[in-house]
Amino acid sequence: MTKAIPRKPSIQRNRSSSSSSLIGRYKRTAAIPLLHSLIIQMQDQFSDKDRHARHLLCLVPSIIVNKALHLDNEVKGMLYWEKDIPFPKSLGNEVRRWKTLWQSTNRELPNNLLVIACTLPITSAEY
């Protein structure tokens, strides 16, 4: 009679158990602290003002013309800077005129605020 070769299920179970414990240890000691640190850094880096600044992106001609924006929502978001706007009550009309201006042009639409900021005239500068 020949003897059957016994299987080693206990070793396979131990490997599976040890690999899951290694994964768990990696998550606890490296991955979770790293992700937590990244979240904290992002929260520190981007303040509430930065979150409100996203509404200003609709002033970029390529965005205001090509994206389906709800201009009223964007204008409400821009009113966060109401103190800095000379005539905040007319902001909605100004944004709509800005969109109409860029829709009627045949030129290539600027696609970032830096291009717009560089072409605006500067009337005064302070230190």
C-alpha atoms as one frame of an Amber mdcrd trajectory, in Angstrom:
protein
   0.000   0.000   0.000   1.096   3.473  -0.776   0.699   6.206   1.693  -1.266
   9.300   0.692   0.662  12.548   0.904  -0.983  14.632   3.611  -2.027  18.149
   2.772  -0.815  21.047   4.838  -3.950  23.107   5.453  -2.588  24.515   8.694
   0.324  26.162   6.886  -1.996  27.715   4.304  -4.255  29.004   7.048  -1.279
  30.478   8.859  -0.071  32.193   5.691  -3.495  33.667   5.085  -3.743  34.737
   8.697  -0.261  36.224   8.748  -0.773  38.094   5.470  -4.023  39.620   6.721
  -2.328  40.602   9.972   0.529  42.182   7.973  -2.002  44.119   5.900  -3.773
  45.220   9.063  -0.488  46.268  10.656   0.472  48.202   7.503  -2.887  49.986
   7.537  -2.562  50.898  11.222   1.066  51.989  11.139   1.479  53.543   7.684
  -1.576  53.994   5.478  -4.098  55.389   7.967  -1.673  57.872   9.599  -0.540
  59.021   6.148  -4.112  59.587   4.956  -5.004  61.332   8.213  -1.994  63.620
   7.837  -2.925  64.446   4.231  -6.499  65.293   5.233  -5.307  67.594   8.030
  -2.831  69.315   5.699  -5.514  69.857   3.049  -7.867  71.334   5.655  -5.119
  73.652   6.888  -4.067  74.630   3.374  -7.518  75.477   2.023  -9.499  77.872
   4.163 -13.127  78.906   3.770 -11.995  81.780   1.543 -10.377  79.267  -0.791
 -13.609  77.304  -0.983 -15.488  80.473  -1.895 -12.910  81.267  -4.548 -14.181
  78.451  -6.753 -17.111  80.688  -7.697 -14.623  83.074  -9.281 -13.688  80.385
 -11.784 -16.900  81.104 -13.656 -15.306  84.412 -14.674 -12.824  82.514 -16.825
 -14.190  82.985 -20.366 -13.762  79.370 -21.482 -15.652  78.195 -18.395 -18.474
  80.728 -18.451 -19.134  80.086 -22.158 -18.653  76.323 -22.386 -19.964  75.024
 -19.074 -23.583  74.778 -18.075 -23.393  77.083 -15.061 -26.172  78.391 -12.903
 -24.996  81.991 -12.918 -27.315  82.971 -10.073 -25.639  80.402  -7.792 -22.193
  81.565  -8.862 -23.103  85.219  -8.260 -24.387  84.352  -4.779 -21.067  82.651
  -4.098 -19.151  85.704  -5.323 -21.083  87.907  -2.925 -18.861  86.472  -0.204
 -16.607  89.389  -1.193 -19.471  91.881  -1.151 -17.383  94.436   0.768 -14.763
  94.406  -1.989 -17.204  94.817  -4.888 -18.008  98.432  -5.779 -21.631  97.755
  -6.741 -22.628  94.334  -5.406 -26.274  94.742  -6.441 -25.255  94.904 -10.092
 -22.929  91.889  -9.931 -25.477  89.520 -11.514 -25.964  91.823 -14.499 -22.216
  92.317 -14.870 -21.572  88.561 -14.912 -24.306  88.037 -17.520 -22.800  90.845
 -19.657 -19.374  89.252 -19.250 -20.771  85.939 -20.532 -22.499  87.652 -23.479
 -19.275  89.475 -24.356 -17.286  86.245 -24.569 -20.042  84.356 -26.374 -20.035
  86.960 -29.139 -16.283  86.911 -29.762 -14.569  84.920 -32.488 -11.251  84.887
 -30.677  -9.816  81.990 -28.721 -11.224  82.071 -25.209  -8.745  82.539 -22.343
  -8.794  79.465 -20.154  -7.261  80.682 -16.907  -7.422  83.651 -14.570  -3.749
  84.482 -14.989  -4.297  85.479 -18.620  -7.176  87.711 -17.560  -5.274  89.199
 -14.630  -2.275  89.990 -16.833  -4.382  91.878 -19.360  -6.441  93.956 -16.940
  -5.236  97.526 -16.511  -3.744  98.332 -13.137  -4.890 101.672 -11.759  -3.030
 101.712  -8.465  -0.634  99.643  -6.431  -0.051  99.564  -2.691   2.603  97.969
  -0.548
